[in-house]
Amino acid sequence: MSRTREALSLVGLPLVLTLFFLLASDFLVGVYDEGVMLTGAFRILNGDVPSLDFYANYGPAQFYVLAGLFKVFGANVLVARIYDAAVSGAIVSFAHFYLRRTCPRWLAASCALCLAALLLEFQFHASPIPICILLSMVGTAKLSDLLAGDDGKWAYLPVSVVLGLLLLFRYDIAPLVTLALVLPIGLVHLSGDRNSGMGYRHSIRRVVGTVLVLAIAPALALLLLATTGILLPAVHDLRAYSGANYVAMRSLPFPNATQLVQSPVDSLAVYLPIAAALFATLTMGRAKREKWAFLADRQMVSIVVFTVVTGLFFTKGWVRTSGLHMLFANVPAAMLVFLCLLQRLSRDGSRRTFVVVVSLSLSLFALTLSMNWRSSPLYRELGRLEVHSELPALSYFGVEPSRLFVAQYIVRNTRPGDRIHAATGRHDKIFISDVLIYFLTQRMPATRWHHYEPGVQSTELVQLEIIRDLKANGISLLMRDLSWDEFREPNESSRGSGVHYLDQYLAETYRPILRSGPIFLYGRD
């Protein structure tokens, strides 16, 4: 009976969580971050290759996963949201089952509730971040198990596969995760050999051998990117644009006291990894054992690994410091807290800890759920939602009325093979743009540069390329969205570049034919 229950929980828990996250997803579709991934997948369905045929600052894997799902089930938002929900459900389920092996049932369940609250509060729809979180958790958990035993260097091959997959999903995350996993390997091997009387040369050979095994899958991933023609243009764009611009154009300061009062959940989430790392440091410091000897303990090895991972993942959100962008560090941070609680319970078995942890976990989850329930129209309109007949890609979800009106007009006045362009009101200063419109209307972009970013479309080279593409494709209808023209963040994206070639060309070539809120449609003179 216990095996039957375990099998049912292995299948049932992810399915229940998938349904939960699907119903809890945002009713409105994101026009930028979500739109970037949906439109990229749409371009792949029409024969384009990421980086080679369109600008992409992410790895190609997420685009291809979504494109494959669209190919089988249809290109609409619902398919992508089910995938999102399944990944979020897998994250919570994996954390629960991993902790359940060594933790009391209530402690694992409490951790699952906290992770569900985090993922519910900070939703990354269509983004590769959740799947990267899941892969990183799998790699971290596997590494913890391997370091607690001694299975030889080839046992690390599954961790290598995780690193290879991460490289295909996010170029920037893969090196960070690699460093986060290699550091504990060196630490545990060196300390273990020191305690057993082995020399440092033996330790170094073990570490080098393990690192070489870890490099196998990433090397194959790089070979795959090179043979498909993605690698060279991706490296060029990352070096010339994202690498050169990201810190200056997207950085945000850490939340101050005023922000803590105005948006406490988002602000406190920024500092959660720091609090978790401090808690872990105190837990390791209270281990009454010989120096380094505590690394022979399986629980302490897990704490060490998750501490290093949390600390290094924290640097991913160091530039754009918000609760949303700190999610990558907050998931392992939450697990780290519960691993430390397990260590405390194994020492004193405090019933007070049980009451406090369960109460706080339930309260956090209930608070997050209630806030999401009130803010999402999906729950209020669930009984009367219907698919938009002119925009089947939108499925049961929605966009702002002005954007919906413009999308419907484009569909009515263009053919499926026509290309369009979604511009901003000004191109000397870029914050974001509407990238979703291509997917909603199922119309291909006119240019390689449909994904607007600060410091990219505001440059002379890119503006001239966009003009050439508009001329070459004979674009007769384009959109200009003024929603973010004057939006300013405390970084370099608020400054104009002084480059106006594209704005001048659009003013000379196109005339306004329709306005809907901040969005204008232009036709060729």
Order of alpha helices (4+ residues) and beta strands (2+ residues): alpha-alpha-alpha-alpha-alpha-alpha-alpha-alpha-alpha-alpha-alpha-alpha-alpha-alpha-alpha-alpha-alpha-alpha-alpha-beta-alpha-beta-alpha-beta-alpha-beta-beta
